[in-house]
Amino acid sequence: MATLESILESDLADVAKGDHPIDVLIIGSGAAGVTSAIQLAREGKRVVILEAGPFLLTSHVGSTPFRSREDIVPQIHQKVVYRSSWKTASDLEDLGDEEAPGNNNAWSLVGGRTVFWGGCTPRFTSWDFDDWPISLGDVEPYYERVEAMMHVSGQPGGDQPAFFQSKSQDELIDKLNTAEIAARRATLGVDTDDVRNGHISRGFDSSVARLLRSGNLIPWGDKAGISLVAQAEALRLIKGDKAIEGVEVLDRRTGDTHVLHATQVVLAGSALQSTRLAMVSELNDPSGMMGHYVNDHLFVQGVMKLDKPLEEGPLYIFLEPTPERPYHVQLQGPFNETWYSPYHATVWLEPDPEGVYVLFYVFGVGTVEHGNRLELRKRKGDGSVMNDYVVVYDRSEQDIEVLQQMRDCMPAAAKVMGAEVVKDQINNPGEALHEIGGLRMGTTESEGVTDTYGKFWRYDNLWAADASSWPSQGTANSYLTIASLALRQAEKAE
Ligand SMILES: Cc1cc2nc3c(=O)[nH]c(=O)nc-3n(C[C@H](O)[C@H](O)[C@H](O)COP(=O)(O)OP(=O)(O)OC[C@H]3O[C@@H](n4cnc5c(N)ncnc54)[C@H](O)[C@@H]3O)c2cc1C
């Protein structure tokens, strides 16, 4: 069957020949990897992206003709999903040597999870950075640039109009604000520029689409640009005294392994995979923090029933977090009876004007505990070593209290909207898919595995570009902040 492979991908064996030097080797092609790669290529670097998964789609699934096809989309997920395992310390102890079963999803494909993400793009608040060694002021200029790159719409004060602009939405926002529940139209990673004068909307943001549009993707050779090697899994970083001397890579198509040498190496496999790779590679870590302080958003979901269909829908409303209420709420609808699933995170694109159900998603800040960690552990999975870890995660008393507050906030908001909550659920750790930590940043080598730009203290040429270096999750969904920090880091690495 003819595929785009020969046009868009480079061959691992070719790259490994060493005919041309690799300036930067980036492991992972999601939000972090591609944002970093484009910036570095524009600065004249020869960049190679390694991606363990296959090239499946050239854009976000929400920008494809089958975005609402419930018979097709889950099957696409199934091709690239593998199961991860989050366990409490006592559950893991009870398991002994038995297999730790999967209870969460992880995705592996060109574009990473940006092919399926749900599109909500709030920024961190200033107080979200309270336990970080950097502040909102350090990140703000990058937020602005990344929002422009992603064509984020609905940013308060921004140029791109909100995706949903219905009368009923605005009336409900007014009612919520009057009831002192701070509400606004959601900020979304969807281009709302008019289609005219030769401009075609870029649709849903995804790193794979950004990579393809960038003009920087080139076949491997003697030129500055980005070469993409898919189905190539970084197995181990080969450490020298102060630098990474090579990366051992598995060609998943042939089963061969190769060693690549690069001036700089960037980990962008997502927080858990970058941490796993650093641990498998037995990197030196004077801080003793490697693998620790792993976290995910606290996540409560629900559905409310309106007393009658909206006069003029639809809606996607964002309820702001506050320091006293460290969580935000996303409200989407209306629909016929429905429930959130990660396989259909863009359900909000297809509201039903006659529907009376509105989805709630509440994401809250969990405490960050040293004992919440990634442990290397053999698991069967699909045979890939990427499955070989367990996240050991216990909720703190504060987490349990905040989760209860998150659940309790729903009826009040529903009442203001003329609705009642008909179903809600506290989701398990890991299900928010906003995981962070493992390679925590700090201002000295005893306070962090990485510095405030994600560079490893112990290695002169190794960086973590994804959320593995984050000290805490903040209230916002992670994509925008991952891409913004990756851009900030890439400028530092130039
Ligand atoms: C259904 C869903 C809905 C979401 N909704 C939202 C939302 O509304 N808003 C938001 O902000 N976020 C959302 N997210 C989360 C967001 O998508 C992620 O936080 C973000 O995409 C993570 O980017 P990343 O680059 O760190 O990692 P990923 O996107 O996970 O990409 C990492 C890539 O690296 C590859 N990789 C890992 N290890 C290796 C290795 N050893 N060798 C080679 N390749 C490797 C993986 O195969 C993967 O493709 C959602 C996620 C999902 C799945």
The ligand as an ORCA input file, in Angstrom:
! r2SCAN-3c Opt
* xyz 0 1
  C      -7.834     12.644     25.041
  C      -6.938     13.736     25.528
  C      -7.471     14.990     25.803
  C      -6.630     16.018     26.232
  N      -7.153     17.276     26.389
  C      -6.340     18.301     26.686
  C      -6.842     19.633     26.725
  O      -8.016     19.906     26.458
  N      -5.960     20.626     27.028
  C      -4.637     20.381     27.300
  O      -3.882     21.337     27.571
  N      -4.154     19.114     27.286
  C      -4.961     18.085     26.967
  N      -4.453     16.817     26.914
  C      -3.067     16.593     27.337
  C      -2.069     17.028     26.270
  O      -2.407     16.416     25.053
  C      -0.666     16.600     26.720
  O      -0.380     17.203     27.963
  C       0.418     17.049     25.764
  O       0.077     16.750     24.434
  C       1.704     16.351     26.142
  O       2.700     16.703     25.217
  P       4.132     15.995     25.290
  O       4.900     16.523     24.126
  O       4.719     16.168     26.630
  O       3.861     14.432     25.153
  P       3.031     13.538     24.134
  O       2.040     14.329     23.385
  O       2.545     12.385     24.915
  O       4.117     13.062     23.061
  C       5.219     12.283     23.414
  C       5.630     11.408     22.242
  O       6.939     10.917     22.550
  C       7.039      9.590     22.127
  N       8.063      8.899     22.931
  C       8.041      8.672     24.264
  N       9.139      7.990     24.635
  C       9.851      7.769     23.517
  C      11.069      7.073     23.259
  N      11.758      6.478     24.240
  N      11.532      7.043     21.979
  C      10.840      7.646     20.966
  N       9.660      8.284     21.169
  C       9.179      8.349     22.432
  C       5.655      9.004     22.373
  O       5.462      7.889     21.514
  C       4.742     10.181     22.061
  O       4.247     10.122     20.751
  C      -5.252     15.770     26.459
  C      -4.716     14.516     26.184
  C      -5.547     13.510     25.700
  C      -4.949     12.187     25.346
*
